Amino acid sequence: MKVTNGWKSAFKGNRLGQMPEPKIILQLPIEDRSSLSAFVEKCLLEKASLIAIVGNGCAETEDEIDGLIVGDGADDSRFITTTSHPDETLEEVIEFASWWGDADAPTRVIRL
């Protein structure tokens, strides 16, 4: 499992339609809070099927990500399943994500 620092390199080489919908694990803490919005938009663009958040404050970060995804609610195509894992290790969340949706879809651990 490759851990990627920063969202830009996490999606490098993935062009829409070339790969199954990626599953993203966001490992907290977030060093650059200002990058969260751009990260979410990239996840939407790449049709991520899951954003699983792990680490201290993951429930609050999940709520923030949900707000960024849904926005004002006018665009129902903006959808990604989000989960938070406050009492789980990164390894447990990786295992959870591996079983989510398409087993062949890539799972990526991201640190912002």
Residue pairs with C-beta under 8 A, 6 or more apart in sequence:
1 94
1 107
1 109
2 108
2 109
3 27
3 109
3 110
3 111
4 10
4 108
4 109
4 110
4 111
5 111
6 35
6 110
6 111
6 112
7 35
7 38
7 39
7 42
7 110
7 112
8 42
10 24
10 42
10 108
10 110
11 22
11 42
11 46
14 22
14 46
14 106
16 45
16 46
16 47
19 105
19 106
20 102
20 104
20 105
20 106
21 46
21 47
21 48
21 49
21 101
21 102
21 105
22 46
22 47
22 48
22 49
22 105
22 106
22 107
22 108
23 48
23 49
23 50
23 52
23 97
23 98
23 100
23 101
23 105
23 106
23 107
23 108
24 43
24 48
24 50
24 51
24 52
24 107
24 108
24 110
25 51
25 52
25 53
25 54
25 90
25 93
25 94
25 97
25 107
25 108
25 109
25 110
26 39
26 51
26 52
26 53
26 54
26 61
26 65
26 110
26 111
26 112
27 54
27 55
27 90
27 109
27 110
27 111
28 53
28 54
28 55
28 56
28 57
28 58
28 61
29 55
29 56
29 57
30 36
30 61
30 111
30 112
31 111
31 112
32 112
33 112
35 112
36 61
36 64
36 65
36 68
36 112
37 68
39 110
39 112
40 51
40 65
40 68
40 69
41 68
43 51
43 80
44 69
44 78
44 80
48 80
49 80
49 81
49 100
49 101
49 102
49 105
50 80
50 81
50 82
50 83
50 97
50 100
50 101
51 65
51 80
51 81
51 82
51 83
52 82
52 83
52 84
52 85
52 93
52 96
52 97
52 100
53 61
53 62
53 65
53 82
53 83
53 84
53 85
54 84
54 85
54 88
54 89
54 90
54 93
56 86
58 84
58 85
58 86
59 84
59 86
61 84
62 82
62 83
62 84
65 82
66 82
69 78
69 79
69 80
69 82
70 78
71 78
81 100
83 96
85 92
85 93
85 96
88 96
90 109
94 107
94 109
97 107
98 107
